Amino acid sequence: MLKDALRSRKAHILIAMAVCYLAWQLWLTIAAPRKIANFAGGSEKVNILVVLPFEPERFHVQLMQTYGRVSGTQEKSIEVRGVKRADLMTVARPYWVTRIEPLQPGG
């Protein structure tokens, strides 16, 4: 009975969807470190500029608020202050984040 269920078209579609989802998650995890610029210093928290390929919308700003204090937006970026270094990988993980770089003093 289980063999018959695994041979069905629905099972093949579900397995294909699961494989695609896992491949997508793996790609997001592998791509994240390449998006993060080199952050000098050894402080636990850093101020970052999250660069996007488009102008940030409310959703993007609210998501960044979970990692630090959003101090503003520029054309295609969000300024976030007080982000834990341990959270940089998580911030870089969404596909719509192009790169993360240090926020320049006075920025």
All heavy atoms as an XYZ file, in Angstrom:
851
protein
N       0.822     -1.193      0.000
C       0.000      0.000      0.000
C       0.867      1.259      0.000
O       0.580      2.207     -0.713
C      -0.913     -0.019      1.218
C      -1.952      1.058      1.166
S      -3.369      0.641      2.135
C      -3.175      1.760      3.471
N       1.942      1.252      0.779
C       2.842      2.400      0.811
C       3.559      2.551     -0.529
O       3.753      3.661     -1.004
C       3.853      2.253      1.949
C       4.847      3.399      2.124
C       4.101      4.704      2.380
C       5.805      3.111      3.249
N       3.926      1.423     -1.136
C       4.575      1.471     -2.451
C       3.667      2.121     -3.481
O       4.107      2.916     -4.305
C       4.945      0.060     -2.925
C       6.243     -0.448     -2.391
C       6.559     -1.767     -3.061
C       7.952     -2.205     -2.707
N       8.309     -3.453     -3.367
N       2.390      1.768     -3.444
C       1.436      2.353     -4.379
C       1.301      3.857     -4.157
O       1.202      4.620     -5.115
C       0.062      1.682     -4.230
C       0.082      0.224     -4.678
O       0.961     -0.118     -5.512
O      -0.764     -0.556     -4.204
N       1.302      4.257     -2.888
C       1.184      5.678     -2.569
C       2.404      6.456     -3.070
O       2.281      7.578     -3.563
C       1.023      5.876     -1.070
N       3.591      5.885     -2.954
C       4.806      6.558     -3.406
C       4.912      6.602     -4.924
O       5.658      7.407     -5.470
C       6.042      5.885     -2.812
C       6.236      6.082     -1.307
C       7.437      5.303     -0.820
C       6.386      7.556     -0.977
N       4.206      5.748     -5.605
C       4.217      5.730     -7.067
C       3.202      6.708     -7.663
O       3.202      6.931     -8.863
C       3.920      4.332     -7.580
C       5.040      3.364     -7.328
C       4.715      2.018     -7.915
N       5.720      1.049     -7.524
C       5.647     -0.229     -7.772
N       4.601     -0.710     -8.425
N       6.595     -1.042     -7.381
N       2.374      7.268     -6.854
C       1.327      8.147     -7.378
C       1.911      9.483     -7.846
O       2.972      9.911     -7.425
C       0.257      8.399     -6.314
O       0.754      9.271     -5.331
N       1.185     10.122     -8.710
C       1.601     11.424     -9.245
C       1.661     12.470     -8.136
O       2.567     13.307     -8.112
C       0.633     11.848    -10.345
C       1.018     13.129    -11.028
C       0.181     13.286    -12.285
N       0.467     14.514    -12.973
C       1.475     14.695    -13.811
N       2.314     13.716    -14.050
N       1.652     15.846    -14.413
N       0.715     12.434     -7.210
C       0.709     13.387     -6.090
C       1.972     13.250     -5.247
O       2.558     14.240     -4.829
C      -0.526     13.183     -5.217
C      -1.805     13.647     -5.845
C      -2.973     13.426     -4.898
C      -4.262     13.842     -5.555
N      -5.417     13.634     -4.673
N       2.387     12.021     -5.004
C       3.598     11.796     -4.205
C       4.818     12.341     -4.933
O       5.686     12.962     -4.311
C       3.773     10.309     -3.917
N       4.891     12.143     -6.230
C       6.021     12.664     -7.005
C       6.061     14.182     -6.953
O       7.135     14.784     -6.831
C       5.952     12.185     -8.446
C       6.240     10.724     -8.588
N       6.064     10.049     -9.778
C       6.682      9.794     -7.714
C       6.401      8.798     -9.617
N       6.760      8.614     -8.362
N       4.903     14.797     -7.047
C       4.831     16.260     -6.991
C       5.258     16.749     -5.610
O       6.033     17.702     -5.491
C       3.420     16.749     -7.353
C       3.153     16.501     -8.842
C       3.249     18.228     -7.029
C       1.735     16.749     -9.279
N       4.777     16.116     -4.555
C       5.161     16.518     -3.200
C       6.654     16.337     -2.943
O       7.297     17.196     -2.336
C       4.353     15.733     -2.160
C       2.890     16.130     -2.023
C       2.171     15.193     -1.061
C       2.790     17.564     -1.540
N       7.200     15.241     -3.435
C       8.641     14.999     -3.267
C       9.435     16.049     -4.042
O      10.414     16.597     -3.530
C       8.999     13.566     -3.701
C       8.410     12.556     -2.703
C      10.511     13.392     -3.810
C       8.493     11.113     -3.156
N       9.014     16.365     -5.248
C       9.702     17.383     -6.053
C       9.636     18.749     -5.373
O      10.627     19.490     -5.345
C       9.101     17.449     -7.453
N       8.486     19.077     -4.803
C       8.341     20.351     -4.095
C       9.241     20.396     -2.864
O       9.870     21.426     -2.587
C       6.880     20.584     -3.708
C       6.003     20.915     -4.883
S       4.242     21.051     -4.471
C       4.255     22.350     -3.272
N       9.330     19.306     -2.143
C      10.185     19.254     -0.957
C      11.657     19.396     -1.339
O      12.407     20.128     -0.683
C       9.966     17.949     -0.196
N      12.058     18.746     -2.415
C      13.443     18.857     -2.883
C      13.750     20.287     -3.315
O      14.809     20.829     -2.984
C      13.713     17.849     -4.023
C      15.031     18.137     -4.719
C      13.698     16.429     -3.479
N      12.834     20.911     -4.034
C      13.027     22.304     -4.468
C      13.135     23.243     -3.268
O      13.985     24.135     -3.234
C      11.898     22.748     -5.386
S      11.950     21.972     -7.006
N      12.269     23.051     -2.294
C      12.304     23.885     -1.086
C      13.632     23.729     -0.344
O      14.245     24.719      0.056
C      11.131     23.528     -0.162
C      11.171     24.281      1.138
C      10.761     25.613      1.206
C      11.637     23.683      2.304
C      10.814     26.312      2.394
C      11.694     24.379      3.494
C      11.280     25.691      3.539
O      11.341     26.383      4.714
N      14.091     22.506     -0.184
C      15.360     22.266      0.508
C      16.538     22.850     -0.281
O      17.464     23.415      0.311
C      15.561     20.777      0.765
C      14.599     20.155      1.787
C      14.787     18.647      1.850
C      14.786     20.781      3.154
N      16.500     22.739     -1.602
C      17.561     23.320     -2.434
C      17.575     24.847     -2.304
O      18.635     25.468     -2.210
C      17.370     22.907     -3.884
N      16.394     25.452     -2.270
C      16.273     26.905     -2.104
C      16.856     27.334     -0.753
O      17.622     28.299     -0.681
C      14.806     27.298     -2.227
C      14.511     28.737     -1.938
C      13.871     29.243     -0.859
C      14.835     29.862     -2.750
N      13.777     30.598     -0.938
C      14.361     31.004     -2.102
C      15.488     30.001     -3.971
C      14.512     32.293     -2.625
C      15.643     31.277     -4.480
C      15.157     32.399     -3.824
N      16.513     26.633      0.311
C      17.035     26.963      1.641
C      18.551     26.789      1.694
O      19.257     27.598      2.301
C      16.347     26.102      2.714
C      14.874     26.403      2.890
C      14.606     27.852      3.268
O      15.292     28.434      4.081
N      13.595     28.437      2.632
N      19.057     25.757      1.064
C      20.503     25.529      1.010
C      21.192     26.658      0.255
O      22.216     27.178      0.698
C      20.804     24.180      0.357
C      22.272     23.818      0.213
C      22.913     23.662      1.593
C      22.429     22.537     -0.582
N      20.608     27.079     -0.863
C      21.195     28.174     -1.631
C      21.228     29.460     -0.808
O      22.230     30.187     -0.822
C      20.426     28.393     -2.928
C      20.989     29.537     -3.719
C      22.085     29.519     -4.529
C      20.495     30.876     -3.745
N      22.298     30.772     -5.063
C      21.336     31.628     -4.587
C      19.421     31.514     -3.125
C      21.136     32.979     -4.833
C      19.231     32.856     -3.376
C      20.084     33.578     -4.226
N      20.143     29.777     -0.089
C      20.108     30.985      0.747
C      21.208     30.940      1.807
O      21.865     31.943      2.081
C      18.738     31.136      1.414
C      17.572     31.480      0.497
C      16.273     31.487      1.285
C      17.786     32.804     -0.211
N      21.416     29.770      2.389
C      22.436     29.612      3.423
C      23.839     29.753      2.846
O      24.705     30.385      3.460
C      22.274     28.240      4.110
O      20.945     28.166      4.654
C      23.278     28.049      5.222
N      24.071     29.210      1.674
C      25.393     29.288      1.044
C      25.680     30.708      0.550
O      26.819     31.182      0.622
C      25.490     28.271     -0.112
C      25.500     26.848      0.452
C      26.718     28.523     -0.971
C      25.377     25.771     -0.599
N      24.680     31.408      0.044
C      24.874     32.749     -0.518
C      25.065     33.823      0.548
O      25.698     34.843      0.284
C      23.684     33.104     -1.406
N      24.537     33.626      1.744
C      24.564     34.661      2.785
C      25.964     35.169      3.125
O      26.169     36.387      3.172
C      23.840     34.174      4.028
N      26.962     34.327      3.371
C      28.278     34.854      3.758
C      28.924     35.747      2.699
O      29.657     36.672      3.033
C      29.127     33.601      3.979
C      28.169     32.495      4.173
C      26.938     32.870      3.413
N      28.650     35.502      1.440
C      29.234     36.313      0.371
C      28.647     37.718      0.319
O      29.207     38.607     -0.305
C      29.047     35.629     -0.971
C      29.886     34.361     -1.096
C      29.734     33.742     -2.444
N      28.441     33.033     -2.447
C      27.793     32.662     -3.521
N      28.278     32.922     -4.698
N      26.652     32.006     -3.433
N      27.509     37.933      0.948
C      26.856     39.244      0.941
C      27.388     40.160      2.037
O      27.110     41.357      2.017
C      25.350     39.075      1.134
C      24.660     38.288      0.052
C      23.196     38.149      0.408
C      22.435     37.263     -0.539
N      21.010     37.164     -0.148
N      28.121     39.624      2.988
C      28.558     40.391      4.153
C      29.957     40.940      3.931
O      30.893     40.192      3.688
C      28.523     39.516      5.432
C      27.115     38.973      5.647
C      28.987     40.313      6.639
C      27.012     37.940      6.748
N      30.089     42.265      4.030
C      31.396     42.910      3.908
C      32.216     42.624      5.167
O      31.691     42.150      6.178
C      31.216     44.410      3.725
N      33.489     42.933      5.099
C      34.373     42.740      6.238
C      34.125     43.843      7.265
O      34.227     45.028      6.942
C      35.838     42.754      5.773
C      36.775     42.347      6.883
O      36.369     41.763      7.880
N      38.035     42.680      6.708
N      33.801     43.461      8.477
C      33.539     44.411      9.547
C      34.749     44.460     10.472
O      35.101     43.453     11.085
C      32.293     44.010     10.346
C      31.012     44.336      9.644
C      30.507     43.498      8.668
C      30.322     45.487      9.938
C      29.340     43.786      7.998
C      29.148     45.803      9.282
C      28.650     44.951      8.307
N      35.405     45.619     10.541
C      36.579     45.788     11.395
C      36.149     45.924     12.850
O      34.990     46.202     13.158
C      37.361     47.018     10.961
N      37.090     45.723     13.744
C      36.797     45.873     15.167
C      36.253     44.592     15.756
O      35.959     43.634     15.059
N      36.142     44.602     17.063
C      35.689     43.395     17.727
C      34.462     43.605     18.586
O      34.160     42.776     19.442
N      33.752     44.710     18.366
C      32.571     44.963     19.189
C      31.485     43.933     18.896
O      31.394     43.394     17.798
C      32.040     46.377     18.940
O      31.644     46.507     17.602
N      30.674     43.688     19.901
C      29.612     42.691     19.766
C      28.514     43.161     18.824
O      27.906     42.370     18.115
C      29.011     42.380     21.134
C      27.923     41.330     21.085
C      27.276     41.095     22.440
O      27.928     41.289     23.463
O      26.092     40.723     22.442
N      28.254     44.468     18.800
C      27.205     45.019     17.941
C      27.825     45.944     16.905
O      28.807     46.628     17.166
C      26.174     45.766     18.776
C      25.380     44.841     19.683
C      24.278     45.579     20.382
C      23.458     44.608     21.222
N      22.310     45.277     21.835
N      27.237     45.956     15.719
C      27.721     46.790     14.622
C      26.558     47.555     14.000
O      25.398     47.157     14.122
C      28.426     45.939     13.543
C      29.706     45.355     14.070
C      27.520     44.838     13.021
N      26.898     48.648     13.336
C      25.917     49.420     12.581
C      26.079     49.040     11.118
O      27.191     49.050     10.589
C      26.146     50.916     12.767
C      25.998     51.333     14.214
O      25.236     50.735     14.969
N      26.735     52.345     14.620
N      24.973     48.689     10.478
C      25.056     48.153      9.115
C      24.182     48.929      8.140
O      23.227     49.602      8.517
C      24.668     46.657      9.068
C      23.208     46.451      9.478
C      25.607     45.837      9.930
C      22.705     45.019      9.312
N      24.542     48.796      6.880
C      23.755     49.310      5.781
C      23.339     48.091      4.960
O      24.184     47.383      4.410
C      24.574     50.282      4.929
C      23.831     51.016      3.834
C      22.822     51.992      4.440
C      24.813     51.758      2.946
N      22.054     47.798      4.928
C      21.527     46.652      4.182
C      21.115     47.153      2.811
O      20.193     47.955      2.683
C      20.322     46.017      4.914
C      19.801     44.828      4.143
C      20.689     45.630      6.329
N      21.814     46.696      1.786
C      21.571     47.149      0.420
C      20.615     46.173     -0.268
O      20.802     44.959     -0.214
C      22.894     47.255     -0.368
C      22.633     47.749     -1.779
C      23.872     48.169      0.357
N      19.605     46.740     -0.914
C      18.586     45.966     -1.622
C      18.638     46.309     -3.110
O      19.163     47.358     -3.479
C      17.191     46.302     -1.073
C      17.005     46.293      0.441
C      15.605     46.767      0.800
C      17.248     44.916      0.993
N      18.074     45.489     -3.975
C      18.036     45.817     -5.405
C      16.870     46.746     -5.770
O      16.642     47.022     -6.943
C      17.884     44.453     -6.079
C      17.201     43.619     -5.063
C      17.671     44.111     -3.716
N      16.142     47.229     -4.768
C      14.975     48.082     -4.983
C      14.814     48.969     -3.758
O      15.493     48.783     -2.754
C      13.713     47.237     -5.197
C      13.566     46.148     -4.160
C      13.055     46.426     -2.905
C      13.957     44.848     -4.437
C      12.942     45.434     -1.945
C      13.848     43.841     -3.492
C      13.332     44.137     -2.235
N      13.920     49.924     -3.821
C      13.659     50.784     -2.669
C      12.925     49.973     -1.594
O      11.979     49.256     -1.901
C      12.831     51.994     -3.079
C      13.611     52.955     -3.949
C      12.883     54.260     -4.189
O      11.989     54.612     -3.389
O      13.216     54.919     -5.182
N      13.389     50.076     -0.350
C      12.751     49.286      0.708
C      11.316     49.728      0.976
O      10.999     50.907      0.893
C      13.640     49.530      1.926
C      14.382     50.779      1.635
C      14.488     50.883      0.148
N      10.500     48.744      1.282
C       9.109     49.015      1.642
C       8.927     48.745      3.131
O       9.848     48.309      3.807
C       8.184     48.137      0.796
C       8.277     48.474     -0.687
C       7.362     47.623     -1.542
O       6.530     46.870     -0.994
O       7.481     47.716     -2.772
N       7.745     48.979      3.602
C       7.453     48.836      5.028
C       7.826     47.442      5.551
O       8.399     47.306      6.626
C       5.971     49.111      5.259
C       5.577     49.097      6.699
C       4.125     49.482      6.859
N       3.804     49.525      8.270
C       2.613     49.292      8.758
N       1.623     49.007      7.949
N       2.413     49.344     10.038
N       7.518     46.410      4.801
C       7.825     45.037      5.202
C       9.310     44.864      5.493
O       9.702     44.271      6.492
C       7.383     44.053      4.105
C       7.988     42.693      4.254
C       7.465     41.795      5.166
C       9.089     42.306      3.503
C       8.023     40.528      5.322
C       9.661     41.052      3.639
C       9.120     40.162      4.562
N      10.157     45.374      4.589
C      11.604     45.215      4.732
C      12.119     45.955      5.958
O      12.950     45.438      6.703
C      12.311     45.705      3.467
C      11.781     45.064      2.236
N      10.945     45.725      1.374
C      11.938     43.816      1.736
C      10.619     44.910      0.380
N      11.194     43.740      0.580
N      11.608     47.147      6.181
C      12.024     47.941      7.339
C      11.600     47.239      8.627
O      12.390     47.123      9.572
C      11.439     49.362      7.261
C      11.715     50.137      8.533
C      12.010     50.102      6.049
N      10.371     46.758      8.675
C       9.896     46.077      9.882
C      10.690     44.808     10.156
O      10.980     44.499     11.312
C       8.404     45.759      9.765
C       7.542     46.982      9.892
C       6.065     46.660      9.750
O       5.676     45.740      9.030
N       5.233     47.430     10.441
N      11.062     44.081      9.135
C      11.865     42.882      9.340
C      13.235     43.243      9.908
O      13.728     42.580     10.822
C      12.019     42.098      8.035
C      12.796     40.797      8.160
C      12.057     39.810      9.068
C      13.048     40.184      6.813
N      13.841     44.303      9.409
C      15.154     44.719      9.915
C      15.079     45.210     11.357
O      16.050     45.121     12.104
C      15.753     45.808      9.023
C      16.147     45.319      7.647
S      17.383     44.022      7.720
C      16.617     42.763      6.724
N      13.926     45.703     11.783
C      13.752     46.154     13.163
C      13.867     45.000     14.157
O      14.142     45.235     15.322
C      12.398     46.851     13.345
C      12.369     48.225     12.753
C      11.001     48.875     12.866
O       9.985     48.201     12.982
N      10.972     50.187     12.813
N      13.698     43.786     13.717
C      13.842     42.651     14.623
C      15.304     42.397     14.968
O      15.584     41.708     15.943
C      13.231     41.364     14.026
O      13.910     41.040     12.817
C      11.747     41.519     13.772
N      16.234     42.955     14.185
C      17.663     42.729     14.417
C      18.367     43.924     15.032
O      19.472     43.793     15.552
C      18.356     42.357     13.099
C      17.749     41.135     12.481
C      16.960     41.225     11.348
C      17.927     39.886     13.055
C      16.379     40.098     10.796
C      17.344     38.762     12.516
C      16.584     38.876     11.384
O      15.997     37.769     10.851
N      17.791     45.093     14.919
C      18.418     46.293     15.469
C      17.487     47.484     15.322
O      16.311     47.335     15.022
N      18.049     48.662     15.521
C      17.280     49.899     15.468
C      17.431     50.515     14.074
O      18.520     50.925     13.680
C      17.813     50.851     16.544
C      17.018     52.090     16.754
C      17.607     52.932     17.887
N      18.888     53.525     17.504
C      20.082     53.109     17.919
N      20.179     52.090     18.736
N      21.185     53.704     17.516
N      16.350     50.583     13.334
C      16.382     51.185     12.003
C      16.446     52.695     12.184
O      15.603     53.297     12.838
C      15.144     50.782     11.169
C      15.102     51.554      9.864
C      15.147     49.284     10.900
N      17.501     53.294     11.605
C      17.677     54.740     11.763
C      17.344     55.505     10.493
O      17.455     56.717     10.460
C      19.115     55.050     12.204
O      20.040     54.600     11.253
N      16.951     54.796      9.460
C      16.547     55.478      8.236
C      16.719     54.588      7.021
O      17.212     53.466      7.109
N      16.302     55.144      5.901
C      16.479     54.457      4.626
C      17.128     55.432      3.658
O      17.014     56.649      3.804
C      15.145     53.964      4.042
O      14.297     55.091      3.830
C      14.466     52.978      4.963
N      17.837     54.873      2.704
C      18.362     55.662      1.595
C      17.669     55.144      0.356
O      16.690     54.396      0.470
C      19.876     55.510      1.533
C      20.572     56.070      2.756
C      22.066     55.818      2.750
O      22.629     55.378      1.755
N      22.709     56.092      3.871
N      18.147     55.467     -0.808
C      17.452     55.068     -2.032
C      17.143     53.579     -2.067
O      16.005     53.176     -2.209
C      18.271     55.465     -3.251
C      18.267     56.944     -3.503
C      19.075     57.312     -4.712
O      19.385     56.425     -5.534
O      19.395     58.494     -4.841
N      18.172     52.737     -1.955
C      17.976     51.287     -2.036
C      18.624     50.588     -0.849
O      19.152     49.485     -0.992
C      18.567     50.743     -3.341
C      17.828     51.192     -4.573
C      18.385     50.536     -5.800
C      17.567     50.906     -7.025
N      18.058     50.236     -8.219
N      18.552     51.196      0.313
C      19.190     50.581      1.479
C      18.490     50.989      2.768
O      17.722     51.948      2.799
C      20.669     50.963      1.538
O      20.805     52.362      1.630
N      18.785     50.208      3.807
C      18.219     50.443      5.129
C      19.382     50.542      6.116
O      20.262     49.686      6.119
C      17.283     49.287      5.556
C      16.194     49.058      4.526
C      16.686     49.560      6.931
C      15.381     47.793      4.752
N      19.386     51.588      6.945
C      20.395     51.752      7.985
C      19.888     51.075      9.253
O      18.793     51.381      9.726
C      20.635     53.228      8.273
C      21.135     54.011      7.098
C      21.197     55.510      7.374
O      20.876     55.938      8.512
O      21.551     56.244      6.443
N      20.674     50.149      9.782
C      20.279     49.439     11.003
C      21.432     49.541     11.997
O      22.566     49.203     11.671
C      19.947     47.951     10.726
C      19.327     47.320     11.964
C      19.020     47.804      9.537
N      21.143     49.988     13.186
C      22.172     50.176     14.218
C      22.003     49.154     15.336
O      20.898     48.726     15.641
C      22.094     51.592     14.792
C      22.337     52.650     13.738
C      22.184     54.053     14.288
N      22.251     55.025     13.228
C      23.370     55.570     12.766
N      24.521     55.225     13.285
N      23.325     56.448     11.796
N      23.128     48.789     15.934
C      23.108     47.887     17.081
C      22.774     46.445     16.736
O      22.131     45.748     17.524
N      23.230     45.975     15.592
C      22.968     44.588     15.173
C      24.064     43.695     15.758
O      25.252     44.001     15.642
C      22.960     44.474     13.636
C      22.746     43.036     13.202
C      21.898     45.382     13.040
N      23.669     42.608     16.364
C      24.646     41.658     16.896
C      25.388     41.010     15.728
O      24.774     40.648     14.725
C      23.957     40.571     17.716
C      23.313     41.074     18.972
C      22.637     39.936     19.708
C      21.868     40.435     20.899
N      21.114     39.355     21.543
N      26.693     40.837     15.894
C      27.485     40.194     14.843
C      26.942     38.794     14.526
O      26.970     38.363     13.382
C      28.948     40.082     15.259
C      29.711     41.365     15.117
C      31.176     41.154     15.444
N      31.855     42.422     15.453
C      32.533     42.909     14.424
N      32.614     42.228     13.311
N      33.128     44.072     14.508
N      26.447     38.126     15.535
C      25.915     36.773     15.332
C      24.682     36.780     14.433
O      24.353     35.759     13.824
C      25.577     36.151     16.683
N      24.004     37.908     14.314
C      22.798     38.003     13.492
C      23.079     38.400     12.041
O      22.161     38.418     11.216
C      21.812     39.010     14.098
C      21.164     38.511     15.363
O      21.152     37.282     15.578
O      20.663     39.344     16.148
N      24.316     38.727     11.711
C      24.620     39.183     10.352
C      24.252     38.142      9.295
O      23.731     38.480      8.237
C      26.088     39.574     10.231
C      26.475     40.884     10.923
C      27.975     41.126     10.794
C      25.688     42.055     10.380
N      24.524     36.879      9.569
C      24.179     35.828      8.602
C      22.671     35.751      8.381
O      22.205     35.571      7.255
C      24.698     34.475      9.086
C      26.193     34.334      9.015
S      26.763     34.146      7.347
C      26.275     32.468      7.065
N      21.916     35.894      9.446
C      20.458     35.836      9.340
C      19.923     37.032      8.565
O      19.003     36.896      7.757
C      19.824     35.784     10.742
O      20.430     34.730     11.477
C      18.335     35.552     10.666
N      20.512     38.203      8.791
C      20.093     39.407      8.065
C      20.403     39.259      6.573
O      19.626     39.688      5.722
C      20.780     40.660      8.649
C      20.489     41.887      7.804
C      20.344     40.893     10.087
N      21.516     38.613      6.241
C      21.935     38.466      4.840
C      21.193     37.360      4.105
O      21.258     37.280      2.876
C      23.433     38.185      4.792
N      20.495     36.510      4.801
C      19.887     35.329      4.203
C      18.759     35.584      3.190
O      18.684     34.890      2.184
C      19.366     34.435      5.331
C      19.451     33.001      4.982
C      19.282     32.131      6.198
N      19.153     30.782      5.721
C      18.023     30.257      5.294
N      16.915     30.943      5.350
N      17.993     29.031      4.829
N      17.876     36.571      3.374
C      16.808     36.754      2.384
C      17.365     37.004      0.986
O      18.378     37.676      0.813
C      16.060     37.992      2.886
C      16.334     38.028      4.347
C      17.727     37.496      4.502
N      16.681     36.475     -0.016
C      17.148     36.603     -1.394
C      17.196     38.048     -1.851
O      17.959     38.410     -2.736
C      16.281     35.765     -2.344
C      14.884     36.301     -2.521
C      14.585     37.183     -3.547
C      13.857     35.918     -1.658
C      13.307     37.683     -3.711
C      12.587     36.402     -1.814
C      12.309     37.285     -2.836
O      11.045     37.782     -2.974
N      16.390     38.922     -1.254
C      16.324     40.306     -1.685
C      17.391     41.197     -1.044
O      17.458     42.380     -1.351
C      14.928     40.888     -1.452
C      14.268     40.524     -0.164
C      13.370     39.514      0.025
C      14.440     41.142      1.106
N      12.983     39.473      1.340
C      13.620     40.469      2.033
C      15.203     42.205      1.567
C      13.543     40.805      3.367
C      15.134     42.553      2.906
C      14.305     41.852      3.787
N      18.241     40.646     -0.196
C      19.364     41.413      0.351
C      20.539     41.238     -0.602
O      20.990     40.120     -0.855
C      19.737     40.933      1.774
C      21.014     41.591      2.247
C      18.602     41.213      2.742
N      21.027     42.342     -1.156
C      22.144     42.299     -2.093
C      23.465     42.203     -1.351
O      24.317     41.392     -1.680
C      22.149     43.556     -2.981
O      20.898     43.648     -3.646
C      23.261     43.496     -4.008
N      23.643     43.067     -0.331
C      24.863     43.023      0.476
C      24.639     43.763      1.790
O      23.704     44.542      1.928
C      26.067     43.562     -0.286
C      26.070     45.024     -0.526
C      27.330     45.453     -1.302
N      27.338     46.881     -1.466
C      26.733     47.544     -2.431
N      26.058     46.883     -3.340
N      26.784     48.849     -2.501
N      25.556     43.510      2.717
C      25.548     44.178      4.008
C      26.935     44.766      4.208
O      27.929     44.055      4.114
C      25.217     43.192      5.148
C      23.811     42.634      4.959
C      25.356     43.871      6.500
C      23.439     41.586      5.952
N      26.967     46.044      4.468
C      28.246     46.712      4.664
C      28.197     47.570      5.921
O      27.109     47.910      6.397
C      28.631     47.528      3.434
C      27.544     48.430      2.932
C      27.826     48.971      1.533
O      28.163     48.184      0.643
O      27.690     50.197      1.360
N      29.367     47.941      6.437
C      29.380     48.794      7.635
C      28.753     50.158      7.326
O      28.983     50.719      6.247
C      30.867     48.941      7.972
C      31.566     47.870      7.215
C      30.713     47.554      6.033
N      28.004     50.665      8.260
C      27.433     51.996      8.134
C      28.531     53.004      8.470
O      29.145     52.914      9.533
C      26.233     52.154      9.078
C      25.478     53.465      9.035
C      24.892     53.695      7.649
C      24.374     53.468     10.066
N      28.796     53.902      7.563
C      29.861     54.877      7.762
C      29.482     55.837      8.880
O      28.317     56.205      9.025
C      30.138     55.637      6.470
C      30.560     54.756      5.319
C      31.791     53.948      5.634
O      32.739     54.422      6.258
N      31.799     52.689      5.231
N      30.458     56.269      9.709
C      30.163     57.236     10.769
C      29.519     58.480     10.178
O      29.927     58.966      9.124
C      31.541     57.562     11.354
C      32.403     56.392     11.002
C      31.870     55.871      9.692
N      28.500     58.939     10.872
C      27.758     60.093     10.384
C      26.692     59.726      9.364
O      25.946     60.549      8.900
N      26.630     58.396      9.027
C      25.660     57.948      8.015
C      24.349     57.569      8.607
O      24.058     57.639      9.746
